[in-house]
Amino acid sequence: MRKRQFDGIRFVLFLMVFATHYASDPLEVGYLGYALPVFFVMSGFLITNVLLSTDHPRLLKRLEVFYVRRILRICPAYYLVVLLLMTMGLVSYPLAYLGYVLNIKLFVASLGPFAEFQQWFMEAWRRQSVHLWSLSVEEQFYIVYPLLLYLTSVRWRTAMLVTVLFMSIAARVWLMARYPRSFYGTLLPVCAEYFVWGCLFSWLDSRRRLTWLWPPWALWVGLFFVVLLVAIEFHFGQSGFLQFSVSNYQTPIAAAMGFFIWGLWSLDETHIVARALSFRPFVYFGEMSYTLYLVHLIAWDLFSATGIVLPFSPETNGLIGGFALSLLMGMAIWHGFEKPIYGLRRYLPYSKTGG
């Protein structure tokens, strides 16, 4: 079931990521980078909703439908952008991009001489679209999670999700202690905490275990604690290095994001927040937020290559030009390439009745 407010919030989150990446010093506005883990929580929530909606009796058929539909949705645009990066000669680790293991490559590379790695990263992250590491994490999650959910009996799914949650927390604590200067935050065992909070809220909602929660309350309280905890984390200088090296604040922030996402999903469409996020341009661009995320850093280089000079400061020129080109590229790829391919999903419905 599609929720227009979810498309709207996707575009808002993309704007936050865009503002972070285009800032002259991303660390100064690093709090906006928390839009990325909200995407992780949303993914866990929505994928659980999708996996529970299928009524195919055979496990292999359910997995086939899910995986093929995910491939149709994610891979075409991703590989189009990666091939563009490779053609432009901007990729240091092509196999890591092609194999959806860029997050692992970043972690391993960060274990070497850190000064050398840090110098490479600061020079490369924007030009090489290193932000695509997050899509490696998502793809790894999509591979593992359906098997885990379907192979766990209904009776034990809550316990399974809670166990995975604690395992993720333990993995983060161990990696923080063992490799404190590494990019451990890019690894699936660390990011899994965000995904699993979304999974847990979606699962409990499907079992009608959250009827005691009032959606507007969950939305506003969740948002309040996300903002409060992020503000405290940054105020005391404990924020680490964006998502690459996270802090112990991750657990309460991830839990608050779970409340926020469930509250937003459960809002009545007449609620003022749902109506605001259902603003048509937000929904339109939110639907292609994945594509916008893919291209927004390439747009920086392409706009610079045009030589167009706007009557603003260089930073503002890049911001305006990059944003406009991101939208144009996103629309072109979405309508001309991505959407037609994704339309093939109609041949693989989640429901036997064609839903």
C-alpha positions in Angstrom: 0.0 0.0 0.0 1.4 3.3 -1.1 1.4 6.3 1.2 1.8 9.7 -0.4 3.3 11.2 2.8 6.1 8.6 2.5 7.0 9.9 -1.0 6.9 13.4 0.3 9.2 12.7 3.2 11.6 11.0 0.8 12.0 14.2 -1.1 12.5 16.2 2.2 15.2 13.7 3.2 16.9 13.9 -0.1 17.0 17.7 0.3 18.8 17.2 3.6 21.3 14.8 2.1 21.9 17.2 -0.8 22.4 20.2 1.6 25.0 18.1 3.5 26.9 17.0 0.5 27.0 20.4 -1.2 28.0 22.3 1.9 31.5 23.8 1.9 32.1 21.9 5.1 29.7 18.9 5.4 30.8 18.3 9.0 29.4 21.7 10.0 25.9 20.6 8.9 26.5 16.9 9.7 23.3 16.8 11.7 21.4 17.0 8.3 23.2 13.8 7.4 20.9 11.9 9.7 18.5 11.9 6.8 20.4 8.9 5.6 19.6 6.5 8.5 16.0 7.6 8.3 16.1 6.1 4.8 17.4 2.9 6.4 14.6 2.8 8.9 12.1 3.4 6.1 13.6 0.6 4.1 13.2 -1.9 7.0 9.7 -0.8 7.6 8.5 -0.9 4.0 10.3 -4.1 3.0 8.8 -5.9 6.0 5.4 -4.6 4.9 6.0 -5.9 1.4 7.3 -9.3 2.5 4.3 -9.8 4.8 1.8 -8.9 2.0 2.7 -11.8 -0.3 0.3 -14.8 -0.4 2.3 -17.2 -2.6 2.3 -20.5 -0.7 5.8 -21.6 -1.8 8.9 -20.0 -0.2 11.0 -20.1 -3.4 8.2 -18.3 -5.3 8.0 -15.6 -2.6 11.8 -15.1 -2.7 11.8 -15.1 -6.5 9.2 -12.4 -6.7 10.8 -10.2 -4.1 14.4 -10.5 -5.5 13.4 -10.0 -9.1 11.3 -6.9 -8.3 14.1 -5.5 -6.2 16.5 -6.0 -9.1 14.2 -4.3 -11.5 13.8 -1.3 -9.0 17.4 -0.9 -7.9 19.9 -2.2 -10.4 19.2 -0.6 -13.8 19.6 3.0 -12.6 22.4 2.1 -10.2 24.5 0.5 -12.9 23.8 3.2 -15.4 25.2 5.8 -12.9 28.2 3.5 -12.1 29.0 3.0 -15.7 28.8 6.8 -16.2 31.3 7.3 -13.3 33.6 4.7 -14.8 33.4 6.3 -18.3 34.3 9.6 -16.7 37.3 7.9 -15.0 36.1 8.9 -11.5 36.1 5.5 -9.8 39.1 4.1 -7.8 37.5 0.8 -6.9 35.2 -0.2 -9.9 34.7 -3.8 -8.7 33.5 -2.6 -5.3 30.9 -0.4 -7.0 29.8 -3.1 -9.4 29.6 -5.8 -6.7 27.7 -3.7 -4.2 30.5 -4.0 -1.6 31.7 -0.4 -1.6 30.9 -0.1 2.1 33.1 -3.1 2.9 35.9 -1.7 0.7 35.8 1.6 2.6 36.0 -0.1 5.9 39.0 -2.3 4.8 40.8 0.6 3.3 40.3 2.7 6.5 42.2 0.0 8.4 45.4 0.9 6.6 47.5 4.0 7.3 44.7 6.3 8.3 46.3 9.6 7.3 46.8 8.3 3.7 43.2 7.0 3.6 41.8 10.2 5.0 43.6 12.2 2.4 42.3 10.0 -0.4 38.7 10.1 1.0 38.6 13.9 1.4 39.7 14.3 -2.2 37.6 11.5 -3.6 34.2 11.3 -1.8 32.4 13.9 -3.9 34.0 13.3 -7.3 33.7 9.5 -7.0 30.2 9.5 -5.5 31.4 7.6 -2.5 27.9 8.1 -1.0 26.9 5.0 -3.0 28.3 2.9 -0.2 24.9 3.3 1.5 23.3 1.5 -1.5 25.7 -1.4 -1.0 24.4 -1.7 2.6 20.8 -1.6 1.4 21.4 -4.3 -1.2 23.1 -6.5 1.4 20.1 -6.0 3.7 17.7 -7.0 0.9 19.6 -10.2 0.3 19.8 -11.4 3.9 16.6 -10.1 5.5 13.9 -11.9 3.4 15.5 -15.3 4.1 15.8 -14.5 7.8 12.1 -13.4 8.0 10.6 -16.2 6.0 12.7 -18.9 7.6 11.6 -17.8 11.1 8.2 -19.0 12.2 5.6 -16.4 13.0 5.7 -17.2 16.7 9.5 -16.4 16.9 9.7 -13.4 14.6 9.6 -10.7 17.3 12.3 -12.6 19.3 14.4 -12.9 16.1 14.2 -9.2 15.3 15.0 -8.2 18.9 18.0 -10.7 18.9 19.3 -9.2 15.6 18.9 -5.7 17.1 21.0 -6.6 20.1 23.6 -8.3 17.9 23.9 -5.1 15.8 24.4 -3.0 18.9 27.0 -5.4 20.2 28.8 -5.4 16.8 28.9 -1.6 16.8 30.2 -1.4 20.4 32.9 -4.0 19.6 34.0 -2.3 16.4 34.0 1.1 18.1 36.4 -0.3 20.7 38.5 -2.4 18.4 38.8 -0.1 15.3 37.8 3.4 16.6 39.4 5.3 13.7 38.0 3.1 11.0 34.8 3.5 8.8 33.0 0.8 10.8 29.7 2.7 10.4 29.5 1.6 6.8 29.2 -2.1 7.6 25.8 -3.8 7.5 26.1 -5.2 11.1 26.3 -1.6 12.4 23.7 -0.1 10.0 21.4 -3.1 10.7 20.2 -1.4 13.9 18.4 1.2 11.8 16.9 -1.3 9.4 15.7 -3.6 12.2 13.9 -0.8 14.1 11.9 -0.2 11.0 11.4 -4.0 10.6 10.3 -4.3 14.2 7.7 -1.5 14.0 6.3 -2.9 10.8 6.1 -6.4 12.1 4.4 -5.3 15.4 2.0 -3.2 13.4 1.0 -6.1 11.3 0.3 -8.1 14.5 -1.8 -5.2 15.9 0.6 -4.8 18.8 0.8 -1.1 18.5 -2.9 -0.2 18.9 -2.0 1.6 22.2 0.1 4.1 20.3 -1.5 7.2 18.8 0.1 8.0 15.5 0.5 11.8 15.9 2.0 11.2 19.3 4.5 8.7 17.9 5.3 11.0 15.1 6.0 14.1 17.2 7.6 12.4 20.1 9.9 10.4 17.8 10.8 13.6 15.9 11.4 15.5 19.1 13.8 12.9 20.5 15.7 12.5 17.1 16.3 16.3 17.1 17.1 16.4 20.8 19.6 13.5 20.7 21.3 14.7 17.6 21.6 18.2 19.1 23.1 16.9 22.3 25.5 14.6 20.3 26.8 17.5 18.2 26.9 20.0 21.1 29.2 17.7 23.1 31.3 16.9 20.1 30.4 13.2 20.3 29.0 12.8 16.8 31.9 10.9 15.3 32.4 11.3 11.5 28.9 11.3 10.1 27.7 7.7 9.5 31.2 6.5 8.8 32.2 6.4 12.5 29.0 6.6 14.6 28.6 7.0 18.4 26.6 5.4 21.2 23.8 7.8 20.4 22.9 5.6 17.5 20.7 3.3 19.5 18.3 5.9 21.0 18.3 7.9 17.8 17.4 4.8 15.7 14.6 3.9 18.2 13.2 7.4 17.9 13.3 7.2 14.1 11.3 4.0 14.4 8.5 5.8 16.3 8.6 8.6 13.8 8.4 6.4 10.7 5.5 4.3 12.2 3.7 7.4 13.2 4.0 8.9 9.7 2.9 5.7 8.1 -0.1 5.4 10.4 -1.3 9.0 10.1 -4.7 9.7 8.6 -4.4 11.2 5.2 -6.3 14.2 6.4 -3.8 15.1 9.1 -1.9 18.3 8.4 1.5 16.6 8.3 0.2 14.0 5.8 -1.4 16.7 3.7 1.7 18.9 3.7 4.0 16.0 2.7 1.4 15.0 0.0 2.1 18.3 -1.8 2.2 17.2 -5.4 5.8 18.4 -6.2 7.1 16.6 -3.1 5.3 13.4 -4.1 6.5 13.6 -7.7 10.2 14.1 -6.8 9.9 11.8 -3.8 8.9 9.0 -6.1 12.3 9.4 -7.9 14.3 10.2 -4.7 16.4 7.1 -5.3 17.4 8.4 -8.7 18.1 11.9 -7.4 20.3 10.4 -4.7 22.2 8.4 -7.3 23.0 11.4 -9.5 23.3 14.4 -7.3 27.1 14.3 -6.9 27.7 13.6 -10.5 25.6 16.6 -11.3 28.2 18.7 -9.4 31.0 17.7 -11.9 28.8 17.9 -14.9 27.5 21.4 -14.1 31.1 22.6 -13.4 32.1 21.1 -16.8 29.5 23.2 -18.6 31.3 26.4 -17.6 28.0 28.2 -16.8 28.5 31.1 -14.5 25.6 32.3 -12.4 25.6 35.7 -10.8 26.3 34.3 -7.3 29.2 33.2 -5.3 31.0 30.0 -6.5 29.5 28.0 -3.7 26.0 29.2 -4.5 26.6 28.7 -8.2 27.4 25.0 -7.6 24.5 24.6 -5.2 21.9 26.0 -7.7 23.4 24.5 -10.8 23.9 21.1 -9.2 20.4 21.0 -7.8 18.8 22.0 -11.1 20.9 19.4 -13.0 20.2 16.7 -10.4 16.4 17.3 -11.0 16.8 17.2 -14.7 19.0 14.1 -14.7 16.7 12.4 -12.2 13.6 13.1 -14.3 15.3 11.9 -17.5 16.5 8.7 -16.0 13.3 8.0 -14.1 10.9 8.6 -17.0 13.1 7.4 -19.9 14.9 4.4 -18.3 14.1 3.4 -14.8 10.3 3.6 -14.7 9.7 1.6 -17.9 12.0 -1.2 -16.6 10.4 -1.2 -13.2 7.0 -1.5 -15.0 7.9 -5.1 -15.7 7.1 -5.9 -12.1 3.4 -6.2 -13.1 4.4 -9.7 -14.4 5.5 -10.6 -10.9 2.8 -9.6 -8.4 3.3 -10.1 -4.7 -0.3 -11.5 -4.5 -1.6 -14.4 -6.5 -4.6 -12.2 -7.3 -2.3 -9.6 -9.0 -1.7 -7.1 -6.2 
